Amino acid sequence: MNWQQYITSDPEVLHGAVCLSGTRISVSVVLDSLAANETPERILEQYPSLTAEHISAAIAYAADLARERIVPVPA
């Protein structure tokens, strides 16, 4: 998945937060919803301006961030 097509950051939109293209919905909103066990279908119902590709892009973006940054995890 080429998440770059679906994710943007603009200082004029949500103070530069990373958002899903064509929306004012931050990637973190989608990731938080998924982490709270919301289904992609439910997220699409709640945010009709999103597409399934936006959700896939948010996951791919998070996966790339996880590869780039090491966060200490307790043993």
PLY file of the C-alpha trace (Angstrom):
ply
format ascii 1.0
element vertex 75
property float x
property float y
property float z
element edge 74
property int vertex1
property int vertex2
end_header
0.00 0.00 0.00
1.37 3.39 -1.01
0.07 5.40 1.94
1.62 8.62 0.60
-1.29 8.95 -1.83
-3.80 9.08 1.03
-2.03 10.96 3.82
-1.07 14.63 3.98
0.15 17.24 6.41
-0.68 20.90 5.89
0.08 23.60 8.47
-3.25 25.21 7.54
-5.25 22.06 8.40
-5.49 20.87 12.01
-2.27 22.71 12.87
-0.28 20.43 10.56
-1.50 17.15 12.03
-1.12 14.16 9.73
-4.53 13.82 8.03
-6.21 11.61 5.52
-6.21 13.35 2.15
-9.30 15.28 1.21
-10.49 15.34 4.84
-9.86 17.06 8.15
-9.65 13.69 9.88
-6.33 12.89 11.47
-4.67 9.52 11.02
-4.62 9.18 14.81
-8.44 9.24 14.92
-8.57 6.19 12.66
-5.78 4.40 14.51
-7.35 5.15 17.90
-10.67 3.81 16.65
-9.05 0.61 15.39
-7.18 0.24 18.69
-10.54 0.56 20.48
-11.78 -2.44 18.44
-13.93 -0.42 16.06
-14.35 -2.20 12.75
-13.33 -0.51 9.52
-16.99 -0.65 8.47
-18.04 1.23 11.61
-15.32 3.83 11.09
-16.56 4.38 7.53
-20.10 4.83 8.87
-18.90 7.37 11.45
-16.74 9.27 8.94
-18.48 9.14 5.55
-15.73 11.18 3.86
-13.29 8.30 4.42
-12.73 5.35 2.13
-11.44 1.87 2.81
-8.18 3.01 1.21
-7.83 5.74 3.84
-8.05 3.14 6.59
-5.51 0.88 4.89
-3.22 3.88 4.41
-3.46 4.79 8.11
-2.41 1.26 9.05
0.44 1.26 6.52
1.60 4.66 7.80
1.62 3.36 11.38
3.55 0.28 10.28
6.19 2.48 8.64
6.47 4.58 11.80
6.89 1.44 13.90
9.80 0.38 11.71
11.47 3.77 11.99
11.19 4.44 15.70
12.00 2.15 18.56
9.74 2.54 21.57
10.86 0.75 24.72
8.50 -2.09 25.59
8.58 -3.64 29.06
9.70 -7.28 29.12
0 1
1 2
2 3
3 4
4 5
5 6
6 7
7 8
8 9
9 10
10 11
11 12
12 13
13 14
14 15
15 16
16 17
17 18
18 19
19 20
20 21
21 22
22 23
23 24
24 25
25 26
26 27
27 28
28 29
29 30
30 31
31 32
32 33
33 34
34 35
35 36
36 37
37 38
38 39
39 40
40 41
41 42
42 43
43 44
44 45
45 46
46 47
47 48
48 49
49 50
50 51
51 52
52 53
53 54
54 55
55 56
56 57
57 58
58 59
59 60
60 61
61 62
62 63
63 64
64 65
65 66
66 67
67 68
68 69
69 70
70 71
71 72
72 73
73 74
